[in-house]
Amino acid sequence: MGSFKRDFDVSFRCPPVTGYRTRLRSITFAKCSLESGAFAQLKCPRLETLSIYHSFLKEKEFRDFIASSTALLHLFVVNVDGFRGDSLRGFSSRSNENESKLEFLQISSCMDFNEENLQHLVECKHLETLILAETRTITNRVFEYASRIECLASLGVDGTNVSDGLQPLLKLANLRNVSLSKTGFDTIEKLKPLLEYRGRKQLSVSCHNSLSPEEVELFEEKLNERNRRMRVRQKN
């Protein structure tokens, strides 16, 4: 039982053993039905990583759990039925002294997700990575929501319904990586705003299975030239 003090993998309906719940740093729910009462029983003030895979979720209690998990750094929600994202309000309902420490958020293959709930991430002052891959409810509006996340450095929207509208991302000062594979970004012209990005970071863009192989090669040449100019500007 001592090995459960820091990590706990859950592959059944019940939450972790009460005697260990306050010391957990990481919890994984896999193939669970997280219905009424599941999160109400969890009190994990030290929790840093929460992963939910291939499960069903009722969000009302989950929102309260997110709001109380003030040490949370990494959140993975993958192929979870019933997850609309209303629980993300938990990040925007905290007092200043308990502001979110979240650094990494992945919401993938969640067909019930409502992208409007991404607006609640604006209060996540430390969020650097946002992955929304294979969530077909994600549209071009995601770029405006993402542009409001102050520290965002990496955005992944592979396999979503995005196809245009990258301009808002130019507001981000720390952008380093944008992943657009298997999307509607099927011409270099649509990707042109990223070539004009004037942030100080070297920029990496993935667009495989969106552009043709020849266009991928041409775009990468243009992006490398952009990065070269940025390095020269920094030296000067």
N, C-alpha and C positions, 0 to 999 in steps of 0.2 A: 504493500500500500504506500510505502514511502515515496515510490517513484512518481506518484500522482501529484506531488506537491507543486510542481512547476508546469507540467503539461498533462492534458487530459484529452484523449480521443473518445468521442461518443459515437457509437454506431447503433444506438437503440433509443427508445423514446424518453428515457429518464435523464434528468440532469445529473451533474457530478455529485458525488457523496458530500453531504453537508459539511462534514468535519474538515474537508480540504478546500472548500470553495473559496475562502478568503485568501488563500495563498497561491492560487493559480495564476500563471503568467500567460498561458496559451490554452485555448480550447478549440477543438475541431468537432463539429457536428457533421456526420455523413449519413445520408439515407435515413434521415429522421423526420418525424412528424412533430414539429415544434408548435404545439397548440397551446391553449390556455393553461397557464401555470408554469410552463417550462422555464421562462426567463424570470418570472416572479420569485422563484426559489434561488436564483443565482445572485450572489453578492460577491463581486470580484474586484475590489478597488485597485488591485495590482495588475489586472489583466492588460496585456500589451498586444496580443494577437488573437483575433477571433476569426475562424473559418467555418463557413456553412456551405456544404456541397450536396447537390442532388437531394434536396429536402423540400418539405412543405413548411411554410411559416405564416403565423398570424402576427401581424405587425404591431398591434397596439402595445403589448407588453415589451416588444423588442425596442420600440422607441424609448420607453422609460429606461430600459437597460443601457442603451447607447448613451443616453443623457447622464447616467450615473457612472459610466465607465470612463473616468477622467484620465486614466493612464493609457488608453487605447492608442496604439501606434499603427497597427495594420489590420485592415478589415477585408476579408475575402467573401463574396457572396456569389456563388457559381451554380447555375441551373437550379434556382430556388423558386418553386411555384408560390404564388401569393405575395411575392415581394414587389411592391409598387414603389418603394423608396420613401414612403411617408415617414419612416423611422429616421431618415436623415435629418429631420427637424430636431432630433436630439442633439445634434452638433451646434445648432443655432439658438438653443434655449438655455445656454449656460451663462453663469455670471462671469465677469472678466477674470476673476481669480481662478476659475476652473475652465479656462478656454481650452478648446480641443488641441490635443497633441498629435492628432492623426497625420501620418506621413504618407501612407500608401492605402489606396482604395481600389478594389477590383469588383466590378459588378458585371458578370458575364453570363450570357445565355439565360437571362431573366426576362421572359416574354411578357410579364405583367408590369414591368418597370415603366414608370412615368417620368420622362426626362425633365419635366418641370421641377421635380424635387431636387435636381442638381443645384438649384438656386440656394439651397440651405448650406451648401459647402463653402459659401463665401466667408463664413466665420472660421473656417479651418485654415488658420494662418500658417500652418506648417506642412500642409498637404503638397507634396512634390510630384506624386505619381497617381494618375487616374486612368484606369483601364476599364473600358466599356465594351469589350469585344463580343461579337456575336449576339448582341442585344438589338433586335431588329426594330425596336421602338425608338432607337436613337436616330435623330435627324440632324439637319444642318444647324439647328438651334443650339446644339451642344457646344459649338465653338464660342458662342456668346456667353453661355454659362461658364465655360472653362476659362474664358478671359478674365473673369471676376475673381478667380482663385489666385491670390497674390503671389504665392511662391511656386506655382505649378511649373514643373520642368519637363514632365513627360506625359503625353496624352496618347492613349491607344484606343482607336475606334475601328479596328479591323472587323470586317464582316457585318457592318451596320449599314443603315440607309443614308449615310452622308454622301454628298456628291458635289458640294460647292460651299463657298462662304467662309474661307479661312481667314479673311481679313481681321476679325476680332483678335486672333491669336497674336497679332503683331504688338498688342498692348503689353504682353507678358515680357518681363525683363530677364527671366531666367530660363526661357524655353530651350531645351536641348534635344528633345526627341519627339517626333510625331509619327504615329504608325497608322497608315491609311490603306493597308492591303485589303483586297476583296471588297472594295467600295466603288462608288460612282465617280471617283477621281480618275477618269479615264483619258485625260489630256494634260499635257504639260501646262497649258494655259490656265487650267483650274488650280494648279499647284504654284503658279507664279508668285502669289503673295509670300510664300515661304522663302523664295529666292530674294525677296526684298526685305526680309526680316533683319532689323538693325540691332538686335540684342547682342550682347558681348560674348555670348556662348557660341561654341561650335555646334552646328545644327545637324542632326541626323534625321532623315526622313525615309520611311519604308513605304513603298507603293507597289509591291509585287502583286501580281494577279489583279491589278487595276489597270496599269499601263501595259503596253506590249513590251517584250524584252528589249526591243530597240529603243523605245521611248524611255524605259527605265535607265538604260545606259546613258542616254543623252541627258536626262534629268540629273543623274548623279554627277555627270561632268559639270553641269551648271551649278549644282549645289557645292561641289568641291571648289569651284571658282569663287563662290560666295564666301565660303569658309576661309579660303586663302586671303581674300581681301580683308576679312575681319582680323585675321592674324597680323597682317601688315599694319592695319589701323591701330591695333593694340600696341604694337612695338613703337609706333610713332607717337 
